[in-house]
Amino acid sequence: MYLYTDLDQQLVNERVAQFRDQTQRYLAGTLSEDEYRPLRLQNGLYVQRYAPMLRIAVPYGLLNSKQLRKIADITRQYDRGYAHISTRQNIQLNWPALENVPDILAELATVQMHAIQTSGNCIRNTTTDQFAGVVAGEIEDPRPTCELIRQWSTFHPEFAFLPRKFKIAVSALEETDRAATALHDIGVYLVKNAAGELGYKILVGGGLGRTPIIGSVIRDYLPREDLIAYLEAVLRVYNLHGRRDNKYKARIKILVKALTPPVFAQKVEAEFAQIREQRKVDAELMARMDAVFAPPAYENLQDIDWTAQFQAEPAFANWYRHNTHAHKVPGYRIVTISLKRVGVAPGDLTDDELDMVADLADRYSFGEIRNTHEQNMVLADVPQKDLYDLYQILNQHNMARAHIGFVTDIVCCPGGDYCSLANAKSIPIAEAISRRFDDLDSVYELGKIDLNISGCMNACGHHHVGHIGILGVDKKGAEFYQVTLGGNSDHDASIGDILGPSFAAEDMADIVEEVLNTYLDLRVENERFLDTYRRVGITPFKERVYA
């Protein structure tokens, strides 16, 4: 993984000192709320329902065991002993005291972490596939591209105050997209041209929120050395033409739709032609980026035949099949740690669990951990010979629920329990659904299903692209929930269709169960929920649910 240079460390240290001074002046009353707001936002600090929320940057979801232990220490000293994994692969603290935030940032700086640009109208954390670099079939490892974008975008003076927040994702697999790349302001796809040269396909104008839109391709092939110039051209066109008079119409997706993708592309190409030669990424820098992500010292291992173990322990067999994934190196396996436990908010883990995961990373996975877009964690390089021991430890700590990708692996924002923007609570709905579908045999019978929950139209839970999406709405002060069906965040991305009028909170588990029973009655053999929905449409689901 990328390690700071002396310059990186100096910049982060200086930002901590700067924000400490700004916070002290705000608390002393010499800096107004309006003056302080953009400063705290670009340091990851939100004002939430009961306390500030601090969002800690985890570039492309990758962190090491030392950093994870520091997060554990911070939650013990400055928070309430737990942290939350977000859908942008970052880490959030829900209860820090405002006056302690500069101290938290100083602690983070000691392990090469920060909260810079995790909020505000700037370029946010670049995300990618949590299996990047270790899964077969990649065009190329996307992490060097992510790091290049991170270095370019951090502290970029021209893009510090954009019309609205800006998000970039990078994808490198043709068969699947675990980064929801088409739903980002810019989607970067690694591709190769006819000559076999590495480059990028560029998509713009995706996004969820109040107006969900799937992005449009504006360039089919961009040479690798031109990436920064092209991204800068896109941002310049957006910065110049994006709306600042209405925050609901300020995202780049609205601009692209208004201009049309071809016209937007023309403007980008014109800007790109002017700056291309001055912004080329030289071969030496690209080589350094690649070297940063060189493979670890893998052992020469063989794949293990688990047949006897699976017969003896069906629970381990289920965990292996559903919570681990094939690794491109023989004798290794990618392990996803489930953070979706009954009685625990999705994506949450305690300080002791943070320490435990750090210990497991040191013992089994070269000291590296990855956060996922689905609010779980990954140990990417586990020797197969250690899988059973790892499973036993995770199982003892209620972190081996064998359901990754199934209906109870719920993506869920913090909702009204924490967020001041939420119209309704999300966590109790996730809890009710998890309890309703607690039998794994029934869960497996349903097949892979994405169920996403958001507490408001900002769509932090990505409800628009869940196969089943749930949105909290306010009806005269009461919490209700709107259901969407048919969303998808993969290469064949789609926005879900609204089922109909919303439902009361106490009915939601029943409603989801009826949707799934309808699917079971309508599907043909081995047909996924999404495929059934696309084949039969919304009408039979609507008729059954509202009957």
Secondary structure, DSSP 8 states (H G I E B T S, - for coil): -----HHHHHHHHHHHHHHHHHHHHHHHTSS-HHHHHHHHHTTTEEE-SSSEEEEE--GGGEEEHHHHHHHHHHHHHHSSSEEEE-TTS-EEES---GGGHHHHHHHHHTTT---TTSSSSSB---EE-TTTTTSTTBSS-SHHHHHHHHHHHTT-GGGSS-SS-B-EEEE-BSS--TT-GGGSSEEEEEEE-TT--EEEEEEE--B-TTS-B--EEEEEEEEGGGHHHHHHHHHHHHHHHS--S-GGG-SHHHHHHHH-HHHHHHHHHHHHHHHTGGG---HHHHHHHHHHT-------------HHHHHH-HHHHHHHHHHEEE-SSTTEEEEEE----TTS-TTEEEHHHHHHHHHHHHHHSTTEEEE-TTS-EEEEEEEGGGHHHHHHHHHHTT---S-TTSTTS-EE--GGGT-TT-SS-SHHHHHHHHHHT--HHHHHHH-S--EEEESSTT-TT-GGGSSEEEEEEEETTEEEEEEEES-B-STT-B--EE-SS-EEGGGHHHHHHHHHHHHHHH--TT--HHHHHHHH-SHHHHHHHH-
